[in-house]
Amino acid sequence: MARQQAYTVSYRVLAADGNYYWWQEQVIPKESDGSARQVAFITQTDVKSTVPESAKTQPEVTQLEAVQQRFQDLVNGLEDTIVWEYDPATARFTFVSQSAAEILGYPVEQWLQQPNFWQNLIHPEDRARVVQSYHQEKLGRDCSLEYRCIAADGRVVWLRDRLHFARDREGKSKLRGLMLDITAAKQAEAELRESEARFRTMADGTPLMIWMAGTDSLWEFANQSWLNFTGRSLKQELGEGWTEAVHPQDVSRCVETYLSAFHSRQEFAQEFRLRRADGKYRWIFEKGSPRFTPDGSFAGYIGCCLDISDRKASEDALKTRAEELTYLTTVLAQTNVTLEKRNQELDQFAYVASHDLKAPLRAIANLSEWIEEDLSDKLTADTRHQMNLLRGRVHRMEALINGLLQYSRVGRMDTPKSEVSLGDLLAEVVDSLSPPETFSIEIAPMPTILSEKLPLQQVFTNLISNAIKYHPRQDGRVSISVQEYASNYEFVVADDGDGIAPEYHDKIFGIFQTLSPRDTIESTGIGLAIVKKIVEQQGGTIRLKSQPGEGAAFYFTWKK
């Protein structure tokens, strides 16, 4: 039973009829987690002890072959496990199960026929260590190794190799064992380490004192803010060590509240005095919440603490800070829920703006036209002007609503990237704007890029439209050029208009901001805000270069 490798043994069993019968047992090691450790096949050969080995019948041979075939099928059927036998003297494998081809992609024949084939599969950083272990048969000690191999398709495959040193009937050293594919487990470990590192970075970067405890109520983690406050090391705080810094008059009540919450698995909040690094005690507000795994299992607690000493005298201020702490804790725990709710609110706003807000505006515009038609012979010129002014305000409000909708949708419409010919795109934009025939628009040679078309089209449309709309002359000129860099493109939309004073360069990108009275030039004041939001959403920047009387040039970058 001490054997750790696959083996076959034959022995005789005394039956109820008084005769001895030959039995054959074949064993493969099989672990409790499903990997091979001890799996046995025992088969009666129906050959009495009185029958010599040389006189075995054909049925017995056939039955033995069937048993051997079942044994072979079992070995080759083990998932994610390679069963092998290795001869250190020749540095060759004498047996490798078929799963080797499935896991690493190389035919079994290469393992058996090519010297050093397996060694060449081992990752260069692991090779010397693993090969050395395979050739320490004189020590006769079993061992387990973890190392990387390079699969036929270039993948890195992690293996846990269990080696058993043995000797055959002739006394020659043999190695037998199992190679388990643990790539998925290693990836999970790496992801867990990365997740823990992200959490620790976030926790250590906040001024809140954060701690975590396991299901046994013992602390497993305290962030840097806690350690800085108490002046103690992490080792001192783990387990129940954190209680050593609690004020002697508060420690019993504090621990009782803490353990009671663990027992009921409920949130808790309490105040107590904690010794600071300078020896002074400060009032602390603590809030803890139970943690659960995705399957609902209790995983322990997470808590955060805040120094409230400066506001302890004011109950109203204390309540405010407690609410702030509660809010922060809730935000940390429910970020995804909050984001989803905001998206739903934006969708609802878009629906209301598209239907419930614009519908009455259309009704007002239509009603004013009907009144004007019905009373056409009674309306004065001033009244007609007022009617036109009313409809103009309605159209302005519709444009404002449409602008707000466009602004709210920036970054929320995930359109696929495609090959975009910027020359064709700019030609479409200019054509759709219908500039005056006397207006000159010059487009430099443009590349074809991989990008989302709609956001880029919106940016160019707004910038070129503004250059035309706010130009003081009908024979103005607009130029569009591009400069390519290693990681992005920089586009320039320039005009020869009146220019913009430097003190307004930032203001114009704000929502509802316009430099001209709306009664002079119709504008919602949203266009450049949309442009800025789109450019930044795409990972770029936008800036204005202009002086009064020298025109304006908008520079924006677009990632490749």
BALUMSE-881682 format. One record per residue (C-alpha): z, x, y. Coordinates in Angstrom, 1 decimal. Layout:
((Z,X,Y))
...
***
This chain:
((0.0,0.0,0.0))
((0.3,3.0,2.3))
((-3.5,3.5,2.3))
((-5.2,2.9,5.6))
((-8.8,3.1,4.5))
((-11.1,0.9,2.4))
((-10.7,1.6,-1.4))
((-11.4,0.2,-4.9))
((-9.0,0.2,-7.8))
((-9.3,-1.1,-11.4))
((-6.3,-2.0,-13.6))
((-5.3,-4.1,-16.6))
((-3.3,-7.3,-16.4))
((-1.4,-8.9,-19.3))
((-2.6,-12.5,-19.7))
((-0.7,-15.5,-21.2))
((-2.7,-15.2,-24.5))
((-1.2,-11.7,-25.1))
((-4.4,-9.8,-24.3))
((-4.9,-7.3,-21.5))
((-7.8,-8.0,-19.1))
((-9.5,-5.6,-16.7))
((-9.3,-6.5,-13.0))
((-11.0,-4.8,-10.1))
((-9.5,-4.9,-6.5))
((-11.5,-3.9,-3.4))
((-9.5,-3.6,-0.1))
((-10.5,-3.2,3.5))
((-7.8,-2.7,6.2))
((-7.5,-5.7,8.6))
((-5.4,-6.2,11.7))
((-3.6,-9.5,12.7))
((-5.9,-9.7,15.7))
((-9.0,-10.1,13.5))
((-10.0,-6.5,13.3))
((-10.0,-5.0,9.8))
((-6.6,-3.8,8.4))
((-5.9,-5.2,4.9))
((-8.4,-7.6,3.2))
((-8.5,-7.6,-0.6))
((-11.0,-8.9,-3.2))
((-9.6,-9.1,-6.8))
((-12.0,-10.0,-9.5))
((-11.4,-10.4,-13.3))
((-14.0,-8.5,-15.3))
((-13.1,-10.4,-18.6))
((-13.2,-7.1,-20.5))
((-10.3,-6.6,-22.9))
((-8.4,-3.4,-23.1))
((-9.8,-2.8,-26.6))
((-13.3,-2.5,-25.3))
((-14.2,1.1,-24.3))
((-15.7,1.8,-20.9))
((-19.0,2.8,-22.6))
((-19.3,-0.6,-24.3))
((-19.2,-2.8,-21.3))
((-21.5,-5.7,-21.6))
((-24.4,-6.5,-19.2))
((-22.6,-9.6,-17.8))
((-19.7,-7.4,-16.9))
((-21.9,-4.9,-15.1))
((-23.6,-7.8,-13.3))
((-20.3,-9.3,-12.2))
((-19.2,-5.9,-11.0))
((-22.3,-5.5,-8.9))
((-21.7,-9.0,-7.5))
((-18.2,-8.0,-6.4))
((-19.6,-4.8,-4.9))
((-22.2,-6.8,-3.0))
((-19.5,-9.2,-1.7))
((-17.5,-6.2,-0.6))
((-20.6,-4.8,1.2))
((-21.3,-8.1,2.9))
((-17.7,-8.4,4.1))
((-17.8,-4.9,5.6))
((-21.1,-5.5,7.3))
((-20.0,-8.9,8.5))
((-17.0,-7.6,10.5))
((-17.7,-8.4,14.2))
((-17.3,-5.6,16.7))
((-16.1,-3.3,14.0))
((-17.9,-0.3,12.4))
((-16.5,0.8,9.0))
((-17.3,4.4,8.2))
((-16.8,7.4,6.0))
((-17.2,11.0,7.2))
((-17.5,14.4,5.5))
((-16.0,17.1,7.7))
((-17.5,19.8,5.5))
((-21.1,18.7,6.3))
((-20.3,17.1,9.7))
((-22.2,14.0,8.4))
((-21.3,10.4,7.9))
((-21.6,9.3,4.2))
((-21.2,5.6,5.0))
((-21.6,3.5,8.1))
((-21.6,-0.3,8.2))
((-24.5,-2.3,9.6))
((-22.5,-3.4,12.7))
((-23.1,0.1,14.1))
((-26.7,-1.0,14.8))
((-25.5,-4.1,16.6))
((-22.8,-2.4,18.7))
((-24.7,0.8,19.7))
((-28.3,-0.1,19.0))
((-29.1,2.8,16.7))
((-30.2,2.4,13.0))
((-27.6,3.3,10.4))
((-30.1,5.7,8.9))
((-29.8,8.0,11.9))
((-26.0,8.2,11.5))
((-26.5,9.2,7.8))
((-29.5,11.5,8.0))
((-29.3,13.3,11.3))
((-26.6,16.0,11.7))
((-24.5,15.7,14.7))
((-26.1,12.4,15.6))
((-22.9,10.7,16.3))
((-21.5,13.6,18.2))
((-24.4,13.4,20.6))
((-23.6,9.7,21.3))
((-20.1,10.5,22.6))
((-19.7,10.6,26.3))
((-19.8,14.3,27.5))
((-16.3,13.9,29.0))
((-14.8,12.7,25.7))
((-16.9,14.7,23.2))
((-14.8,17.9,22.7))
((-11.6,16.0,22.2))
((-13.0,13.5,19.7))
((-14.9,16.1,17.6))
((-11.8,18.2,17.4))
((-9.8,15.3,16.0))
((-12.5,14.8,13.4))
((-12.1,18.3,12.2))
((-8.4,18.6,11.9))
((-8.4,17.4,8.3))
((-6.0,20.2,7.3))
((-3.3,18.5,9.3))
((-3.8,15.4,7.2))
((-2.4,13.1,9.9))
((-3.9,9.7,10.7))
((-4.7,9.0,14.3))
((-6.3,6.6,16.7))
((-8.7,7.6,19.4))
((-10.3,5.8,22.4))
((-13.5,7.2,23.7))
((-16.9,6.3,25.2))
((-20.3,6.3,23.5))
((-23.7,5.9,25.1))
((-25.7,3.0,23.5))
((-29.4,3.0,22.9))
((-30.0,0.9,26.0))
((-27.9,3.2,28.2))
((-24.7,1.1,28.2))
((-21.3,2.7,28.0))
((-19.5,1.4,25.0))
((-15.7,1.9,24.6))
((-14.5,2.4,21.0))
((-11.1,2.6,19.5))
((-11.5,4.8,16.4))
((-8.8,4.7,13.7))
((-9.0,7.8,11.5))
((-7.5,8.2,8.0))
((-7.5,11.6,6.4))
((-7.8,11.5,2.6))
((-9.1,13.5,-0.4))
((-11.5,12.4,-3.1))
((-11.0,13.0,-6.9))
((-12.3,16.5,-6.5))
((-9.8,17.3,-3.8))
((-12.4,17.4,-0.9))
((-11.4,16.2,2.5))
((-12.7,12.8,3.6))
((-12.3,10.8,6.7))
((-12.5,7.0,6.6))
((-11.8,4.6,9.4))
((-12.8,1.8,11.7))
((-14.5,1.9,15.1))
((-13.6,-1.2,17.2))
((-15.7,-2.2,20.2))
((-13.1,-2.5,23.0))
((-15.6,-2.5,25.9))
((-14.6,-6.0,27.0))
((-10.9,-5.2,26.9))
((-11.5,-2.0,28.9))
((-13.5,-4.0,31.5))
((-10.7,-6.6,31.7))
((-8.2,-3.8,32.2))
((-10.3,-2.3,35.0))
((-10.7,-5.7,36.7))
((-6.9,-6.2,36.4))
((-6.2,-2.8,37.9))
((-8.6,-3.6,40.7))
((-7.0,-7.0,41.3))
((-3.6,-5.5,41.3))
((-4.7,-2.8,43.8))
((-6.2,-5.4,46.1))
((-3.0,-7.4,46.0))
((-0.8,-4.3,46.6))
((-3.1,-3.3,49.6))
((-2.8,-6.8,51.0))
((1.0,-7.0,50.4))
((1.7,-3.5,51.8))
((-0.5,-4.3,54.9))
((1.5,-7.4,56.0))
((4.7,-7.3,58.0))
((6.2,-9.8,55.7))
((8.6,-8.5,53.0))
((7.0,-9.6,49.7))
((8.5,-9.4,46.2))
((7.5,-10.5,42.7))
((9.6,-11.2,39.7))
((8.8,-11.8,36.0))
((9.8,-14.7,33.8))
((13.2,-13.0,33.2))
((14.0,-13.2,36.9))
((13.9,-9.4,37.2))
((12.0,-7.9,40.1))
((8.7,-6.2,39.2))
((7.4,-5.5,42.7))
((8.5,-5.0,46.3))
((6.0,-4.3,49.0))
((6.2,-1.4,51.5))
((7.6,-3.7,54.3))
((10.6,-4.4,52.1))
((11.1,-0.7,51.2))
((10.7,0.3,54.9))
((13.3,-2.3,55.9))
((16.0,-1.4,53.3))
((15.2,2.3,53.3))
((15.4,2.3,49.5))
((12.8,3.3,46.8))
((10.9,0.9,44.7))
((12.8,2.2,41.6))
((16.1,1.2,43.2))
((14.9,-2.3,44.0))
((13.4,-3.2,40.7))
((15.2,-5.4,38.2))
((18.4,-6.5,39.9))
((18.6,-3.5,42.2))
((17.6,-5.5,45.3))
((21.0,-7.3,45.3))
((22.7,-4.1,46.2))
((21.5,-4.4,49.8))
((22.6,-8.0,50.2))
((25.8,-8.6,52.2))
((28.8,-8.8,50.0))
((29.8,-12.2,51.4))
((26.3,-13.6,50.7))
((25.3,-12.0,47.4))
((26.9,-14.6,45.0))
((25.4,-17.5,46.9))
((22.0,-15.8,47.2))
((21.8,-14.9,43.5))
((23.0,-18.4,42.5))
((20.2,-20.0,44.5))
((17.7,-17.5,43.2))
((18.6,-18.0,39.5))
((18.9,-21.8,39.9))
((15.3,-22.0,41.2))
((14.2,-19.9,38.2))
((15.8,-22.2,35.8))
((14.2,-25.3,37.4))
((11.0,-23.5,38.3))
((11.0,-25.0,41.8))
((10.4,-23.6,45.2))
((13.5,-22.4,47.1))
((14.4,-21.2,50.5))
((17.6,-19.5,51.7))
((19.1,-17.3,54.4))
((21.3,-14.3,53.8))
((22.1,-11.0,55.4))
((20.3,-7.9,54.2))
((21.3,-4.3,55.0))
((18.7,-2.5,57.0))
((17.9,1.2,56.6))
((20.1,2.0,59.6))
((23.1,0.4,57.9))
((23.1,-2.8,60.0))
((22.9,-6.2,58.4))
((20.1,-8.5,59.5))
((19.7,-12.2,58.9))
((16.8,-12.8,56.5))
((14.9,-16.0,55.7))
((13.5,-16.0,52.2))
((11.1,-18.4,50.5))
((10.1,-18.2,46.8))
((7.5,-20.0,44.8))
((6.9,-20.1,41.0))
((3.8,-18.5,39.7))
((1.7,-20.0,36.9))
((-1.2,-18.6,34.8))
((-4.5,-20.5,34.7))
((-3.4,-22.2,31.5))
((-0.2,-23.5,33.2))
((2.2,-21.0,31.7))
((5.1,-19.9,33.8))
((4.5,-16.3,35.0))
((7.5,-15.7,37.3))
((8.0,-15.9,41.1))
((6.6,-14.6,44.3))
((8.5,-14.6,47.5))
((8.4,-13.4,51.0))
((11.2,-12.6,53.5))
((11.3,-12.5,57.3))
((13.9,-11.0,59.6))
((15.2,-13.9,61.7))
((18.2,-12.2,63.4))
((16.8,-12.4,66.9))
((16.4,-16.2,66.7))
((19.4,-17.0,64.6))
((21.2,-18.3,67.7))
((18.5,-20.9,68.3))
((18.1,-23.5,65.6))
((14.8,-24.8,67.1))
((13.3,-21.3,67.2))
((14.6,-20.7,63.6))
((12.9,-23.9,62.5))
((9.6,-22.8,64.1))
((9.7,-19.5,62.4))
((10.5,-21.1,59.0))
((7.5,-23.4,59.5))
((5.4,-20.4,60.3))
((6.6,-18.7,57.2))
((5.9,-21.7,55.1))
((2.5,-22.0,56.6))
((1.7,-18.4,55.8))
((2.9,-18.7,52.3))
((0.8,-21.8,51.8))
((-2.2,-20.1,53.2))
((-1.8,-17.2,50.9))
((-1.5,-19.5,47.9))
((-4.2,-22.1,48.8))
((-7.0,-20.2,50.6))
((-9.7,-21.6,48.4))
((-8.4,-25.1,48.9))
((-8.4,-24.7,52.6))
((-11.9,-23.3,52.7))
((-13.2,-26.2,50.6))
((-11.5,-28.7,52.9))
((-13.1,-27.2,55.9))
((-16.5,-27.3,54.3))
((-16.0,-31.0,53.6))
((-14.9,-31.6,57.2))
((-18.1,-29.9,58.4))
((-20.2,-32.0,56.1))
((-18.4,-35.1,57.4))
((-19.0,-34.0,61.0))
((-22.7,-33.5,60.3))
((-22.9,-36.9,58.8))
((-21.1,-38.6,61.8))
((-23.2,-36.6,64.3))
((-26.4,-37.5,62.6))
((-25.8,-41.2,62.2))
((-22.8,-42.6,64.0))
((-23.2,-40.6,67.2))
((-27.0,-40.5,67.6))
((-27.5,-44.2,66.7))
((-25.8,-45.6,69.8))
((-27.5,-43.1,72.0))
((-30.9,-44.3,70.8))
((-29.8,-47.8,71.4))
((-28.9,-47.0,75.0))
((-32.3,-45.4,75.6))
((-34.1,-48.3,74.0))
((-32.1,-50.9,75.9))
((-32.8,-49.2,79.2))
((-36.5,-49.3,78.5))
((-36.4,-53.0,77.6))
((-34.4,-53.8,80.7))
((-37.0,-51.9,82.8))
((-39.8,-53.7,81.1))
((-38.2,-57.2,81.4))
((-37.3,-56.6,85.1))
((-40.2,-54.5,86.1))
((-41.1,-56.7,89.0))
((-37.5,-56.8,90.3))
((-36.4,-53.2,90.0))
((-36.4,-51.0,93.0))
((-37.6,-47.4,93.0))
((-34.1,-46.2,93.2))
((-33.1,-48.3,90.2))
((-36.1,-47.0,88.2))
((-34.9,-43.5,89.1))
((-31.5,-44.3,87.8))
((-32.9,-45.6,84.6))
((-34.9,-42.4,84.1))
((-31.8,-40.4,84.9))
((-29.9,-42.4,82.3))
((-32.5,-41.8,79.6))
((-32.5,-38.1,80.6))
((-28.8,-37.9,80.0))
((-29.2,-39.6,76.6))
((-31.8,-37.1,75.6))
((-29.6,-34.3,76.7))
((-26.8,-35.7,74.6))
((-29.1,-35.9,71.6))
((-30.2,-32.3,72.2))
((-26.5,-31.3,72.5))
((-25.7,-33.0,69.2))
((-28.6,-31.4,67.5))
((-27.5,-28.0,68.8))
((-24.0,-28.5,67.6))
((-25.3,-29.4,64.2))
((-27.5,-26.3,64.1))
((-24.5,-24.2,65.1))
((-22.2,-25.7,62.5))
((-24.8,-25.1,59.7))
((-25.3,-21.4,60.4))
((-24.3,-19.5,57.4))
((-23.8,-22.6,55.2))
((-27.3,-23.0,54.0))
((-27.9,-20.4,51.3))
((-31.7,-20.0,51.2))
((-33.4,-17.4,48.9))
((-34.8,-14.2,50.2))
((-38.6,-13.8,50.1))
((-41.3,-11.5,51.5))
((-41.7,-12.5,55.1))
((-44.6,-11.3,57.2))
((-43.1,-11.0,60.7))
((-46.5,-11.0,62.3))
((-47.3,-14.4,60.8))
((-43.8,-15.7,61.5))
((-44.0,-14.8,65.2))
((-47.5,-16.3,65.5))
((-46.1,-19.5,64.1))
((-43.1,-19.4,66.5))
((-45.3,-18.8,69.6))
((-47.7,-21.6,68.5))
((-44.9,-24.1,68.1))
((-43.6,-23.3,71.6))
((-46.9,-23.9,73.3))
((-46.4,-21.5,76.3))
((-48.6,-21.9,79.4))
((-52.0,-20.5,79.0))
((-51.3,-18.1,81.8))
((-48.2,-16.7,80.0))
((-48.7,-13.4,78.2))
((-46.9,-12.9,74.9))
((-47.4,-9.4,73.4))
((-46.4,-8.8,69.7))
((-46.3,-5.2,68.5))
((-47.3,-4.5,64.9))
((-44.7,-6.0,62.6))
((-43.6,-5.1,59.0))
((-43.3,-7.4,56.1))
((-39.6,-7.6,55.1))
((-37.4,-9.1,52.4))
((-35.3,-11.7,54.2))
((-34.3,-15.3,54.5))
((-37.1,-16.8,56.7))
((-35.4,-19.7,58.4))
((-32.5,-17.8,60.1))
((-34.9,-15.2,61.4))
((-37.3,-17.9,62.6))
((-34.4,-19.6,64.5))
((-33.4,-16.4,66.2))
((-37.0,-15.6,67.5))
((-37.6,-19.2,68.5))
((-34.5,-19.3,70.7))
((-35.0,-15.9,72.3))
((-38.8,-16.5,73.0))
((-38.2,-20.1,74.1))
((-35.5,-18.9,76.6))
((-37.8,-16.2,78.0))
((-40.5,-18.8,78.7))
((-38.2,-21.6,79.9))
((-36.2,-19.5,82.4))
((-39.1,-17.4,83.7))
((-39.7,-18.0,87.4))
((-43.5,-17.6,87.1))
((-46.3,-19.3,85.0))
((-47.9,-15.9,84.5))
((-44.9,-14.2,83.0))
((-44.9,-11.7,80.2))
((-42.8,-11.5,77.0))
((-43.0,-8.6,74.5))
((-41.6,-8.4,71.0))
((-41.2,-5.0,69.3))
((-39.4,-3.5,66.4))
((-37.8,-0.1,65.4))
((-37.1,0.6,61.8))
((-33.9,2.5,60.7))
((-32.5,3.6,57.4))
((-30.5,0.4,56.8))
((-31.8,-2.1,59.2))
((-34.5,-3.1,61.7))
((-33.8,-3.4,65.5))
((-35.9,-6.1,67.3))
((-36.4,-6.3,71.0))
((-37.5,-9.5,72.8))
((-38.1,-8.5,76.5))
((-39.4,-10.4,79.5))
((-40.2,-9.6,83.2))
((-38.3,-12.4,84.7))
((-35.4,-12.5,87.2))
((-33.0,-10.6,85.0))
((-29.3,-11.2,84.4))
((-26.3,-9.6,86.2))
((-24.1,-7.4,83.9))
((-21.0,-9.6,84.4))
((-22.8,-12.4,82.6))
((-24.0,-10.4,79.6))
((-21.2,-11.5,77.3))
((-20.8,-15.0,78.8))
((-24.2,-16.2,77.9))
((-23.5,-15.9,74.2))
((-20.6,-18.4,74.5))
((-21.2,-22.0,73.4))
((-22.1,-24.4,76.2))
((-22.7,-21.5,78.6))
((-25.8,-21.6,80.9))
((-26.5,-19.7,84.1))
((-28.7,-22.4,85.6))
((-27.7,-26.0,86.6))
((-28.6,-28.4,83.8))
((-30.3,-30.7,86.4))
((-32.6,-27.8,87.3))
((-33.5,-26.6,83.8))
((-32.6,-28.8,80.8))
((-30.4,-26.8,78.5))
((-27.5,-27.4,76.0))
((-26.0,-24.0,76.4))
((-25.9,-23.6,72.6))
((-29.1,-21.6,71.8))
((-27.8,-18.1,72.4))
((-24.5,-19.0,70.7))
((-26.5,-20.0,67.6))
((-28.5,-16.7,67.8))
((-25.4,-14.6,68.0))
((-23.8,-16.5,65.1))
((-26.9,-16.1,62.9))
((-27.3,-12.4,63.6))
((-23.6,-11.7,62.9))
((-23.7,-13.8,59.8))
((-26.6,-11.6,58.5))
((-24.5,-8.5,59.2))
((-26.2,-7.5,62.4))
((-25.4,-7.2,66.1))
((-27.0,-8.5,69.3))
((-26.8,-7.2,72.9))
((-28.5,-7.7,76.3))
((-29.9,-5.1,78.5))
((-30.7,-6.4,82.0))
((-30.3,-6.0,85.7))
((-31.2,-8.6,88.4))
((-34.9,-8.4,89.3))
((-35.7,-6.2,86.3))
((-36.2,-8.7,83.5))
((-34.1,-9.1,80.4))
((-34.3,-7.4,76.9))
((-32.4,-8.8,73.9))
((-31.8,-6.2,71.2))
((-30.7,-7.5,67.7))
((-30.4,-5.8,64.4))
((-31.3,-7.3,61.0))
((-30.3,-5.7,57.7))
((-32.9,-4.6,55.2))
***
